[in-house]
C-alpha cells in the first residue's frame, strides 16, 4: 500500500463475514469511500453501484474487522520509545502486514522527559495521514509500578504515581493517552486512578504485587484493565487470590492476554476466557523491536540488553521474558487452534473489545455499515490474505 493512497471500492464475496449480529455465511461486504458501505448474505443482492468495485471472489474463508493492539512496544527493529517518523512507519507497516489496523504506541518505564517525548512524536505522527496501521493513541506502561514485579522494565525509573506529570501530559496532549498501567498498591495510586478516569484514560493494573482486596479497592476508584494477565503480577493462591484472582473475578476489569504459547499456557488462556467471558478479554502482542527480526543478541528493551532465540525474547541478564515477538494474526490463530475459542469470539477479543475499551468503537473494531473499512480477509486455514485500512488495500 502506498503511503497516503486513496481508498478504493472493493466487493468481497463468498466468505463468512463476522459482524456484531453474527456470522453471515456465504456473505459479501462492499467497501466504498473508506467505509463499510453494505454487508449481505448470499440471498441478498448488493447495490448496483457495487458492480463498479474491484471484485474479490473467495470460496470460503473469513472476513473480519481489523485487529486493534492496545499493548505493543515496537517491531521491525524499532521501539516506540525513540522511533522517529521513519521508525513509526516501519513499526506500523510491520504490524499492518500481520492484520493490525489500529494500535496504541506503548511505552516502557522511563524518565518523565522520555515519556513526554513519546507523546510529542506520536502527536506529530498523528497530525498527518498515517499510511499503515493507525496509531490510535498511547499506552503508558509504567513508570508507577512495583519493583518486585518489574519484569523487563528498567528499575532505575520506577517511581510512585506523580499527579503533576499527568496534568501536564493531558494539558499538552489532550486525548492522546488512552491507557496507563500502574501498581495499585503504590503510594498515592488510588487517587491517581481517579484522576486517570476523570481524564478519560483507562486505569490499568500491571507489574504489581497488589492483593485481592487492593485490586478490588482500585476497581472501586476506577481501575478497569489488567495488562498481560498472569504475567508480572501477584499470582492466584487459594487463601490470597492476589492480583490474578481479582482480575479473574471482578467483572469491571478487562483482561489482556499474550497468546503466544510462551507467556501463558493454553489452559491458562481457557481459564481467562471462561472466567471473563468473551467480552472482557483482549488479545495483545506486547511486541518489542525484535518482532519481525532475526534471532540474535543485539536488541534492547528499555535500555536493557535482550537476546532472541527461536523467536522468544528474554533479558540477557535475568532471562525474564522481554515482551514478545508476537503478531496479532498469530495470537488470533493460537486462540482458535490451540485454545479452542471460536473464530467470532477470537475476533471479538482482537477487535471489538479493544476498540470499546479505548473508546473508538464508534469508528472501528467491528464490521458495520458506516464504520471505517478496517477489514481482513483470511482463508479457511486462518492465513491472512488481504488487509484494508480505511478502505485502502495493503500489499501483503
C-alpha positions as a printed NumPy array, in Angstrom:
array([[  0.   ,   0.   ,   0.   ],
       [  1.454,   3.35 ,  -0.909],
       [  1.525,   6.   ,   1.804],
       [ -1.483,   8.323,   1.633],
       [ -3.129,   6.319,  -1.156],
       [ -6.782,   6.713,  -1.924],
       [ -9.438,   4.356,  -0.637],
       [-10.703,   2.026,  -3.343],
       [-14.004,   0.312,  -3.846],
       [-13.891,  -3.405,  -3.138],
       [-16.554,  -6.1  ,  -3.143],
       [-15.583,  -9.314,  -1.336],
       [-17.94 , -12.232,  -1.917],
       [-18.286, -15.857,  -0.852],
       [-16.789, -15.555,   2.648],
       [-18.101, -15.894,   6.187],
       [-18.428, -12.263,   7.312],
       [-18.122, -11.751,  11.072],
       [-20.464,  -8.987,  12.278],
       [-21.735,  -7.982,  15.743],
       [-25.058,  -9.611,  14.868],
       [-23.443, -12.914,  13.945],
       [-21.663, -14.632,  11.077],
       [-23.067, -14.018,   7.601],
       [-22.378, -17.296,   5.788],
       [-21.513, -17.068,   2.095],
       [-21.709, -13.336,   2.569],
       [-20.441, -10.253,   0.837],
       [-19.092,  -6.911,   2.004],
       [-18.797,  -3.711,  -0.014],
       [-16.087,  -1.173,   0.835],
       [-16.54 ,   2.327,  -0.582],
       [-15.049,   5.742,   0.2  ],
       [-13.098,   4.373,   3.132],
       [-16.047,   2.853,   4.99 ],
       [-18.089,  -0.323,   5.036],
       [-20.906,   0.569,   2.639],
       [-23.018,  -2.597,   2.966],
       [-22.982,  -6.242,   4.06 ],
       [-25.265,  -9.017,   2.875],
       [-25.8  , -12.741,   2.615],
       [-25.872, -14.991,  -0.433],
       [-29.573, -14.298,  -0.959],
       [-29.147, -10.514,  -0.694],
       [-28.415,  -8.533,  -3.833],
       [-25.667,  -5.975,  -3.471],
       [-26.321,  -2.428,  -4.739],
       [-25.882,  -1.876,  -8.472],
       [-23.136,   0.644,  -7.735],
       [-21.075,  -2.125,  -6.145],
       [-20.633,  -3.66 ,  -9.6  ],
       [-18.05 ,  -0.934, -10.232],
       [-15.896,  -2.132,  -7.319],
       [-12.858,  -4.371,  -7.539],
       [-14.44 ,  -7.812,  -7.166],
       [-12.767, -10.394,  -4.943],
       [-14.493, -13.764,  -5.116],
       [-13.434, -16.225,  -2.441],
       [-14.581, -19.761,  -1.859],
       [-14.862, -19.932,   1.903],
       [-12.613, -18.22 ,   4.383],
       [-13.404, -15.316,   6.662],
       [-13.856, -11.554,   6.569],
       [-13.065,  -9.955,   9.942],
       [-12.63 ,  -6.455,  11.347],
       [ -9.007,  -5.362,  11.529],
       [ -7.134,  -6.184,  14.717],
       [ -6.507,  -3.475,  17.343],
       [ -3.414,  -3.964,  19.506],
       [ -3.576,  -1.87 ,  22.689],
       [ -0.233,  -3.099,  24.048],
       [  2.671,  -3.059,  21.588],
       [  6.152,  -1.602,  22.092],
       [  7.549,  -1.844,  18.583],
       [  8.657,  -4.103,  15.761],
       [ 10.809,  -4.285,  12.646],
       [ 13.827,  -3.16 ,  14.668],
       [ 12.215,  -0.016,  16.123],
       [ 10.75 ,   0.92 ,  19.517],
       [  8.047,   3.49 ,  20.242],
       [ 10.268,   4.939,  22.968],
       [ 12.564,   6.573,  20.433],
       [ 11.146,   5.965,  16.951],
       [ 11.116,   8.923,  14.56 ],
       [  8.678,   9.14 ,  11.639],
       [ 10.589,   6.541,   9.628],
       [ 10.623,   4.25 ,  12.642],
       [  6.906,   4.759,  13.256],
       [  6.251,   3.931,   9.615],
       [  8.336,   0.76 ,   9.951],
       [  6.521,  -0.389,  13.106],
       [  3.05 ,   0.303,  11.766],
       [  3.894,  -1.238,   8.378],
       [  5.117,  -4.444,  10.005],
       [  2.084,  -4.836,  12.212],
       [ -0.283,  -3.958,   9.361],
       [  1.239,  -6.833,   7.403],
       [  0.053,  -9.084,  10.231],
       [ -3.521,  -7.845,  10.419],
       [ -3.23 ,  -4.918,  12.847],
       [ -5.132,  -1.902,  11.53 ],
       [ -5.005,   0.171,  14.746],
       [ -2.707,   0.203,  17.786],
       [ -1.577,   2.076,  20.874],
       [  2.064,   3.128,  20.94 ],
       [  3.134,   1.581,  24.238],
       [  5.898,   2.985,  26.416],
       [  8.187,   1.42 ,  28.962],
       [  9.167,   2.599,  32.423],
       [ 11.334,   5.647,  31.711],
       [ 12.005,   9.207,  32.783],
       [  9.37 ,  11.933,  32.633],
       [ 11.246,  13.559,  29.758],
       [ 11.402,  10.36 ,  27.741],
       [  7.691,   9.698,  28.23 ],
       [  6.849,  13.246,  27.181],
       [  8.988,  12.65 ,  24.097],
       [  6.849,   9.642,  23.178],
       [  3.731,  11.808,  23.366],
       [  5.34 ,  14.544,  21.272],
       [  6.473,  12.202,  18.475],
       [  3.185,  10.289,  18.38 ],
       [  1.216,  13.547,  18.378],
       [  3.217,  14.811,  15.386],
       [  2.828,  11.487,  13.594],
       [ -0.939,  11.524,  14.046],
       [ -1.183,  15.088,  12.726],
       [ -0.523,  13.826,   9.191],
       [ -2.078,  10.949,   7.236],
       [ -0.822,   7.633,   8.606],
       [ -0.184,   5.211,   5.733],
       [ -0.243,   1.917,   7.637],
       [ -1.759,   0.716,  10.927],
       [ -3.351,   3.74 ,  12.588],
       [ -1.769,   4.934,  15.838],
       [ -4.888,   5.468,  17.929],
       [ -3.093,   6.865,  20.974],
       [ -0.563,   5.979,  23.659],
       [ -0.471,   3.333,  26.387],
       [  1.865,   4.277,  29.225],
       [  3.077,   1.03 ,  30.812],
       [  4.687,   2.418,  33.959],
       [  6.666,   4.04 ,  35.434],
       [  4.42 ,   3.778,  38.527],
       [  4.896,   0.039,  39.077],
       [  6.202,  -2.327,  41.756],
       [  9.93 ,  -3.19 ,  41.523],
       [  9.172,  -6.704,  42.794],
       [  7.341,  -7.43 ,  39.547],
       [  9.353,  -5.207,  37.224],
       [  9.72 ,  -7.958,  34.626],
       [ 11.585,  -6.403,  31.703],
       [ 11.037,  -2.823,  32.948],
       [ 14.05 ,  -0.71 ,  33.935],
       [ 14.025,  -0.383,  37.764],
       [ 16.04 ,   2.861,  37.655],
       [ 12.946,   4.805,  36.617],
       [ 10.27 ,   3.275,  38.851],
       [  8.592,   5.986,  40.984],
       [  5.269,   6.432,  42.808],
       [  2.391,   7.997,  40.83 ],
       [  3.03 ,  11.661,  40.012],
       [ -0.16 ,  13.68 ,  39.576],
       [  1.791,  16.688,  38.298],
       [  3.146,  14.675,  35.381],
       [ -0.324,  13.527,  34.406],
       [ -1.804,  17.022,  34.5  ],
       [  0.979,  18.327,  32.264],
       [  0.543,  15.468,  29.806],
       [ -3.22 ,  15.812,  29.438],
       [ -2.936,  19.607,  29.126],
       [ -0.333,  19.412,  26.355],
       [ -1.666,  16.303,  24.593],
       [ -5.41 ,  16.077,  25.307],
       [ -6.971,  12.725,  24.493],
       [ -3.704,  11.111,  23.437],
       [ -3.118,   8.817,  26.437],
       [ -5.665,   6.005,  26.275],
       [ -4.383,   3.587,  28.972],
       [ -1.925,   3.873,  31.841],
       [ -0.654,   0.824,  33.713],
       [  0.431,   1.107,  37.353],
       [  0.685,  -0.867,  40.586],
       [ -2.489,  -0.047,  42.549],
       [ -0.784,  -0.769,  45.877],
       [  1.807,   2.001,  45.368],
       [  1.639,   5.205,  47.403],
       [ -0.979,   7.585,  46.019],
       [ -2.185,   5.112,  43.392],
       [ -5.875,   5.186,  44.302],
       [ -6.103,   8.958,  43.954],
       [ -4.108,   8.748,  40.732],
       [ -6.511,   6.12 ,  39.353],
       [ -9.385,   8.514,  39.991],
       [ -7.501,  11.239,  38.106],
       [ -6.93 ,   8.934,  35.153],
       [-10.596,   8.003,  34.976],
       [-11.64 ,  11.651,  35.238],
       [ -9.458,  12.42 ,  32.209],
       [-10.984,   9.568,  30.186],
       [ -7.839,   7.416,  30.462],
       [ -8.319,   3.718,  31.231],
       [ -6.575,   2.873,  34.533],
       [ -4.802,  -0.466,  34.302],
       [ -3.022,  -2.718,  36.782],
       [  0.207,  -4.488,  35.968],
       [  3.709,  -5.163,  37.274],
       [  2.018,  -5.288,  40.663],
       [  2.072,  -7.13 ,  43.988],
       [ -1.457,  -6.   ,  44.849],
       [ -3.581,  -8.245,  46.999],
       [ -7.084,  -9.226,  46.008],
       [ -8.552,  -6.555,  48.306],
       [ -6.226,  -3.87 ,  46.951],
       [ -7.269,  -4.572,  43.366],
       [-10.961,  -4.517,  44.29 ],
       [-10.417,  -1.205,  46.109],
       [ -8.726,   0.133,  42.978],
       [-11.652,  -1.011,  40.833],
       [-13.935,   0.901,  43.206],
       [-11.925,   4.003,  42.273],
       [-11.962,   3.346,  38.517],
       [ -9.492,   0.567,  37.63 ],
       [-10.822,  -1.157,  34.508],
       [ -7.962,  -3.024,  32.823],
       [ -5.179,  -5.539,  33.517],
       [ -2.107,  -5.876,  31.319],
       [ -0.773,  -9.294,  30.279],
       [ -2.856, -11.245,  32.796],
       [ -0.822, -13.774,  34.833],
       [  2.476, -12.16 ,  33.846],
       [  4.277,  -9.765,  36.217],
       [  1.563,  -9.761,  38.878],
       [  0.796, -11.384,  42.239],
       [ -0.434, -14.894,  41.397],
       [ -3.551, -16.75 ,  42.487],
       [ -3.453, -18.556,  45.832],
       [ -6.454, -20.211,  47.406],
       [ -6.105, -18.192,  50.641],
       [ -4.93 , -14.949,  49.   ],
       [ -6.376, -14.745,  45.478],
       [ -3.949, -11.948,  44.665],
       [ -3.987,  -9.709,  41.625],
       [ -4.802, -12.619,  39.329],
       [ -7.773, -13.68 ,  41.45 ],
       [ -9.205, -10.176,  41.442],
       [ -8.731,  -9.745,  37.708],
       [-10.455, -13.056,  37.002],
       [-13.444, -12.442,  39.27 ],
       [-14.108,  -8.692,  39.125],
       [-16.429,  -8.043,  36.191],
       [-15.333,  -4.414,  35.994],
       [-11.831,  -5.384,  34.858],
       [-10.968,  -6.378,  31.295],
       [ -8.054,  -8.806,  30.975],
       [ -5.285,  -8.614,  28.377],
       [ -3.572, -11.856,  27.413],
       [ -0.423, -12.58 ,  25.395],
       [ -1.447, -15.653,  23.405],
       [  1.945, -16.734,  22.068],
       [  2.34 , -20.145,  23.718],
       [  5.183, -18.833,  25.919],
       [  3.679, -16.277,  28.299],
       [  0.571, -18.283,  29.255],
       [ -0.237, -21.99 ,  28.933],
       [ -3.27 , -22.717,  26.711],
       [ -5.14 , -23.929,  29.808],
       [ -4.453, -20.543,  31.423],
       [ -5.948, -18.833,  28.408],
       [ -9.002, -21.096,  28.646],
       [ -9.399, -20.122,  32.286],
       [ -9.33 , -16.425,  31.399],
       [-11.841, -16.889,  28.581],
       [-14.226, -18.898,  30.761],
       [-13.951, -16.624,  33.796],
       [-14.133, -13.298,  31.993],
       [-16.394, -14.169,  29.075],
       [-15.587, -13.228,  25.521],
       [-16.465,  -9.539,  26.058],
       [-13.845,  -8.998,  28.781],
       [-10.727, -10.494,  27.165],
       [ -8.349,  -8.55 ,  24.913],
       [ -5.609, -10.107,  22.792],
       [ -2.367,  -8.121,  22.699],
       [  1.109,  -8.739,  21.349],
       [  3.323,  -6.865,  23.839],
       [  5.675,  -6.987,  20.839],
       [  9.115,  -5.395,  21.134],
       [ 11.515,  -4.103,  18.498],
       [ 12.75 ,  -7.631,  17.683],
       [  9.336,  -8.638,  16.303],
       [  9.818,  -9.455,  12.64 ],
       [ 13.604,  -9.582,  13.019],
       [ 16.136, -12.472,  13.054],
       [ 17.371, -14.199,  16.207],
       [ 20.318, -12.542,  17.902],
       [ 21.558, -10.561,  20.887],
       [ 21.698,  -7.04 ,  19.507],
       [ 18.313,  -5.944,  20.87 ],
       [ 17.245,  -3.745,  23.781],
       [ 14.067,  -3.119,  25.743],
       [ 14.022,  -0.012,  27.9  ],
       [ 17.806,   0.155,  27.685],
       [ 18.191,  -3.435,  28.894],
       [ 20.023,  -5.949,  26.616],
       [ 17.761,  -8.592,  25.07 ],
       [ 18.567, -11.912,  23.411],
       [ 16.137, -13.511,  20.976],
       [ 16.342, -17.282,  20.476],
       [ 13.859, -19.195,  18.323],
       [ 11.696, -16.08 ,  18.248],
       [ 11.495, -15.764,  22.061],
       [ 12.924, -12.55 ,  23.536],
       [ 14.463, -12.581,  27.02 ],
       [ 16.533, -10.148,  29.06 ],
       [ 20.186, -11.072,  28.688],
       [ 20.956, -10.689,  32.397],
       [ 17.921, -12.201,  34.16 ],
       [ 16.341, -14.394,  31.5  ],
       [ 12.949, -12.745,  32.079],
       [ 10.643, -12.68 ,  29.085],
       [ 11.183,  -9.31 ,  27.395],
       [  7.871,  -8.513,  25.787],
       [  7.3  , -10.769,  22.807],
       [  7.766, -11.098,  19.079],
       [  4.097, -11.991,  18.644],
       [  1.806, -10.675,  15.915],
       [ -1.941, -10.26 ,  16.204],
       [ -2.698, -12.781,  13.465],
       [ -0.566, -15.356,  15.299],
       [ -2.322, -14.595,  18.605],
       [ -5.701, -14.924,  16.898],
       [ -4.762, -18.278,  15.35 ],
       [ -3.374, -19.549,  18.66 ],
       [ -6.651, -18.786,  20.421],
       [ -8.662, -20.619,  17.761],
       [ -6.42 , -23.589,  17.033],
       [ -4.771, -24.261,  20.403],
       [ -7.145, -22.79 ,  22.965],
       [-10.437, -23.723,  21.302],
       [-12.014, -20.275,  21.026],
       [-14.376, -19.809,  18.078],
       [-13.41 , -17.508,  15.201],
       [-16.132, -14.949,  16.066],
       [-15.117, -14.936,  19.748],
       [-11.413, -14.597,  18.945],
       [-12.299, -11.771,  16.573],
       [-14.168, -10.011,  19.363],
       [-11.114, -10.334,  21.631],
       [ -8.821,  -8.927,  18.941],
       [-11.015,  -6.129,  17.579],
       [-14.33 ,  -5.197,  19.191],
       [-13.183,  -5.456,  22.814],
       [-10.05 ,  -3.305,  22.456],
       [-11.98 ,  -0.769,  20.367],
       [-14.602,  -0.465,  23.108],
       [-12.008,  -0.292,  25.866],
       [-10.251,   2.741,  24.366],
       [-13.416,   4.434,  23.114],
       [-13.036,   4.082,  19.345],
       [-15.797,   1.508,  18.781],
       [-17.988,   4.11 ,  17.084],
       [-15.39 ,   4.241,  14.286],
       [-13.732,   0.833,  14.073],
       [-13.482,  -2.593,  15.696],
       [-16.458,  -4.254,  14.008],
       [-17.925,  -4.658,  10.534],
       [-20.982,  -2.429,  10.308],
       [-22.235,  -0.083,   7.618],
       [-20.738,   3.37 ,   8.084],
       [-17.708,   2.29 ,  10.115],
       [-14.191,   2.708,   8.792],
       [-13.265,  -0.056,   6.39 ],
       [-10.587,  -1.734,   8.508],
       [-11.024,  -5.229,   7.12 ],
       [ -9.171,  -8.538,   6.983],
       [ -9.576, -11.451,   4.585],
       [ -8.476, -14.868,   5.903],
       [ -8.585, -18.222,   4.18 ],
       [-10.101, -21.341,   5.724],
       [ -6.784, -22.098,   7.498],
       [ -6.792, -18.594,   9.008],
       [ -3.902, -17.401,   6.865],
       [ -4.037, -13.683,   6.147],
       [ -4.879, -12.971,   2.502],
       [ -5.958,  -9.342,   2.472],
       [ -5.846,  -6.179,   4.595],
       [ -7.727,  -2.917,   4.066],
       [ -7.068,   0.099,   6.302],
       [ -9.631,   2.834,   5.887],
       [-10.609,   1.16 ,   2.631],
       [ -7.054,   1.267,   1.259],
       [ -5.619,  -2.124,   0.296],
       [ -2.331,  -3.065,   1.937],
       [  0.109,  -5.07 ,  -0.195],
       [  0.975,  -8.177,   1.793]])
